[in-house]
């Protein structure tokens, strides 16, 4: 339990720093946007490359991969269905909502929680791979095409090879699979740049909070409530059902799968929304609310399954 609280405390402290910087307008009114751009094009790709290049692919390609994929797609699909019936928003905003309801904070919070609370960091690796190599390209393709004036077949086919984070992820997997190791100066430079990714995203998120009022009357409020409810309550339930009855998991392995699914929405969803200028309020408020509600959700999961 201390591991759960400690992981959230670290993340919350960095977000608080960003909030204070935003209140003081350090760097100017566009500083948060600038940090997001740097994170999207520079620091996050470096981090993804080094993380995946160091990953033991044989160990992480386990039953957790299809469990993570199926639960994410189920919740995202449910959001799209609800969105079509109730919200009737454009494809880009719907994609951001689907991502906010199903894309877990596997990196910023997931790694410290799996290390300190569950004692096994490899539990988070399959989720990272699913999100980086399958789900992120899907969502980014939708966002790219809906932000383009004239989408074409060529644009659809080549989009994954033009996005810096997807390119970095694929290169990282290739390095891990082949055993090739970049020269030390190159690797150390990428690791140094990648080390700035998590604090940069968290600080930029904190800088977006001054003046924001989650759940204030707005066209996005119902979407925020729907995405938060799906992420916090229904995704752990869906993961439990899939892991327990489709894959026969029990004990610590079942607990690990459900704990990871109960993590809050990733700050990367806010970064994507900011990058494309679509669904920013939806992403920001869902990240904030799901982060607050994740603590009691994880406590309930631990109490029921531990």
C-alpha positions in Angstrom: 0.0 0.0 0.0 2.9 2.4 0.8 4.1 1.7 -2.8 0.8 2.9 -4.2 0.8 6.1 -2.2 4.5 6.7 -2.8 4.1 6.5 -6.6 1.2 9.0 -6.6 3.1 11.3 -4.2 6.1 11.6 -6.6 3.9 12.3 -9.6 1.7 14.7 -7.7 4.8 16.7 -6.5 6.0 17.2 -10.0 2.6 18.3 -11.2 2.4 20.7 -8.3 5.7 22.3 -9.5 4.2 22.7 -12.9 1.0 24.2 -11.4 3.1 26.8 -9.5 5.1 27.6 -12.6 1.9 28.1 -14.5 0.4 30.4 -11.8 3.6 32.5 -11.9 3.5 32.4 -15.8 7.2 31.2 -15.8 8.3 31.0 -19.4 5.3 33.0 -20.7 1.7 32.0 -21.4 2.7 29.4 -24.1 5.3 27.6 -22.0 3.2 24.6 -21.3 2.4 24.2 -25.0 6.1 24.5 -25.9 7.0 21.8 -23.3 4.4 19.5 -24.9 5.9 20.1 -28.3 9.4 19.3 -27.1 8.1 16.2 -25.3 6.2 14.9 -28.4 9.1 15.4 -30.8 12.2 15.0 -28.7 12.1 13.6 -25.2 9.3 11.0 -25.4 10.8 9.4 -28.5 14.2 9.1 -26.8 12.6 7.6 -23.7 10.5 5.1 -25.7 13.5 4.0 -27.7 15.7 3.3 -24.6 12.9 1.6 -22.6 12.0 -0.8 -25.4 15.6 -1.4 -26.5 16.3 -2.5 -22.9 13.2 -4.7 -22.7 13.3 -8.5 -22.6 10.8 -9.1 -25.3 10.7 -12.8 -24.6 9.6 -12.1 -21.0 7.1 -9.4 -21.8 5.2 -11.1 -24.6 3.0 -13.1 -22.2 -0.7 -13.4 -21.7 -0.7 -9.9 -20.3 -0.3 -8.6 -23.9 -3.7 -9.9 -25.2 -5.3 -9.1 -21.8 -4.2 -5.5 -22.0 -5.2 -5.2 -25.7 -8.6 -6.7 -25.2 -9.5 -4.7 -22.1 -8.4 -1.4 -23.7 -10.3 -2.0 -26.9 -13.4 -3.1 -25.0 -13.5 0.1 -23.0 -12.5 2.3 -25.9 -15.2 0.7 -28.0 -17.8 1.3 -25.2 -16.8 5.0 -25.1 -17.2 5.3 -28.9 -20.6 3.7 -28.7 -21.7 6.0 -25.9 -20.2 8.9 -27.7 -22.1 8.1 -30.9 -25.4 7.9 -28.9 -25.0 10.9 -26.6 -22.2 13.3 -27.5 -22.0 13.2 -31.3 -18.6 14.8 -31.4 -16.1 14.9 -34.3 -13.8 11.9 -34.8 -10.8 13.6 -33.2 -12.6 14.4 -29.9 -14.1 10.9 -29.9 -10.6 9.4 -30.3 -9.3 11.6 -27.4 -12.2 10.4 -25.2 -11.7 6.8 -26.1 -8.0 7.1 -25.3 -8.7 8.9 -22.0 -11.0 6.1 -21.0 -8.6 3.2 -21.8 -5.0 4.4 -22.0 -3.3 3.8 -18.6 -0.5 5.6 -17.0 1.9 2.7 -17.4 5.1 4.8 -17.3 4.8 7.7 -14.9 2.8 5.8 -12.2 2.8 2.2 -13.4 6.5 1.6 -13.1 6.9 2.9 -9.5 3.7 1.1 -8.4 4.6 -2.2 -9.9 8.1 -2.0 -8.4 7.1 -0.8 -4.9 3.7 -2.4 -4.5 3.9 -5.6 -6.5 7.7 -6.1 -6.6 7.8 -6.9 -10.3 8.4 -4.2 -12.9 7.9 -6.7 -15.8 4.2 -6.6 -15.1 4.0 -3.2 -16.7 6.1 -3.9 -19.8 3.4 -5.8 -21.8 1.0 -2.8 -21.3 3.7 -0.4 -22.4 4.3 -2.5 -25.6 0.5 -2.7 -26.4 0.0 1.0 -25.9 3.1 2.2 -27.7 3.1 -0.3 -30.6 -0.6 -0.9 -31.2 -2.9 1.6 -29.5 -0.8 4.8 -29.9 -0.4 4.3 -33.7 -4.1 3.7 -34.0 -5.1 6.9 -32.1 -2.4 9.0 -33.7 -3.5 7.9 -37.2 -7.0 9.0 -36.4 -5.8 12.3 -35.1 -3.5 12.9 -38.0 -6.2 12.1 -40.6 -8.9 14.1 -38.9 -6.5 17.1 -38.6 -5.6 16.9 -42.2 -7.6 18.6 -44.9 -7.4 15.9 -47.5 -6.7 12.5 -46.0 -5.5 9.9 -48.5 -4.7 6.2 -48.7 -1.1 7.1 -48.8 -1.4 9.2 -45.7 -3.1 6.3 -43.8 -0.4 3.8 -44.8 2.6 6.1 -44.1 1.4 7.8 -41.0 3.0 5.4 -38.5 6.3 5.9 -40.2 6.1 9.7 -39.9 5.3 9.9 -36.2 8.5 10.4 -34.0 7.2 8.3 -31.1 6.1 5.4 -33.2 9.4 5.4 -35.1 11.3 5.4 -31.9 9.2 2.6 -30.5 9.8 0.4 -33.6 13.5 1.1 -33.5 13.6 0.2 -29.8 12.0 -3.1 -30.5 14.3 -3.8 -33.4 17.3 -3.1 -31.2 16.0 -5.4 -28.5 15.2 -8.2 -30.9 18.6 -8.0 -32.7 20.8 -7.5 -29.6 22.5 -4.5 -31.3 23.7 -1.9 -28.9 24.3 1.7 -30.1 27.7 3.2 -29.2 27.9 4.4 -25.6 28.0 8.1 -26.5 24.8 7.7 -28.6 23.0 5.6 -26.0 24.0 7.9 -23.1 22.8 10.9 -25.0 19.4 9.3 -25.7 19.1 8.2 -22.1 19.9 11.7 -20.9 17.3 13.2 -23.2 14.7 10.5 -22.4 15.2 11.2 -18.7 13.6 14.6 -19.2 10.4 13.1 -20.8 8.4 12.2 -17.7 9.0 15.4 -15.7 8.5 17.5 -18.8 5.0 16.0 -19.5 4.0 16.2 -15.8 5.2 19.8 -15.5 3.4 20.9 -18.7 0.2 19.2 -17.4 0.5 21.1 -14.1 1.0 24.3 -16.1 -2.4 23.7 -17.8 -4.3 23.5 -14.5 -4.4 27.2 -13.3 -7.8 28.5 -13.9 -9.2 25.1 -14.8 -12.4 23.9 -13.0 -13.0 20.2 -13.5 -16.7 19.3 -14.1 -17.7 22.9 -14.4 -20.8 23.4 -16.7 -19.4 22.9 -20.2 -20.0 20.9 -23.3 -17.2 18.5 -22.2 -18.6 17.7 -18.7 -20.6 14.6 -19.7 -17.7 13.3 -21.8 -15.3 13.8 -18.8 -17.7 11.9 -16.5 -18.1 9.1 -19.0 -14.4 8.7 -19.7 -13.5 8.8 -16.0 -16.2 6.3 -15.0 -15.0 3.9 -17.8 -11.4 4.3 -16.8 -11.7 4.1 -13.0 -14.6 1.6 -12.5 -15.3 -0.4 -15.7 -11.8 -1.1 -17.0 -10.6 -3.0 -13.9 -13.8 -5.0 -14.0 -13.3 -5.8 -17.7 -9.7 -6.8 -17.1 -10.7 -9.1 -14.3 -13.3 -10.8 -16.4 -10.9 -11.2 -19.4 -7.9 -12.3 -17.3 -9.9 -14.7 -15.0 -12.3 -16.4 -17.4 -10.5 -16.2 -20.8 -6.9 -16.7 -19.7 -7.4 -18.5 -16.3 -5.3 -16.2 -14.3 -5.5 -16.2 -10.5 -3.5 -15.2 -7.5 -0.7 -12.6 -7.9 -0.9 -12.7 -11.7 -4.6 -11.8 -11.7 -3.9 -9.1 -9.1 -1.1 -7.7 -11.2 -3.3 -7.5 -14.4 -6.1 -5.7 -12.6 -3.9 -3.3 -10.6 -2.3 -2.2 -13.9 -5.7 -1.6 -15.5 -6.8 0.4 -12.5 -4.0 3.0 -13.0 -5.3 6.5 -14.0 -5.4 8.0 -17.5 -1.9 8.7 -18.8 -0.6 12.2 -19.1 0.3 11.3 -22.7 -3.3 11.6 -23.6 -3.2 15.3 -22.6 0.0 15.6 -24.6 -1.6 14.2 -27.7 -4.7 16.4 -27.2 -2.5 19.5 -26.9 -0.4 18.5 -29.8 -3.4 18.3 -32.1 -5.5 21.0 -30.4 -8.5 18.7 -30.0 -10.3 17.5 -26.8 -7.8 19.3 -24.5 -10.3 20.0 -21.7 -11.6 16.4 -22.0 -8.1 14.9 -21.7 -6.9 17.3 -18.9 -10.0 16.8 -16.7 -10.1 13.0 -17.2 -6.4 12.7 -16.3 -6.9 14.8 -13.2 -10.1 13.1 -12.0 -8.9 9.6 -12.7 -5.7 10.3 -10.9 -7.6 11.3 -7.8 -10.0 8.4 -8.0 -7.3 5.8 -8.8 -6.1 5.7 -5.2 -9.4 4.4 -3.7 -9.8 2.2 -6.8 -6.4 0.6 -6.3 -7.1 0.1 -2.6 -10.4 -1.7 -3.4 -8.6 -3.9 -5.9 -5.9 -4.8 -3.5 -8.4 -5.5 -0.7 -10.5 -7.8 -3.0 -7.8 -9.7 -4.8 -4.7 -9.6 -2.5 
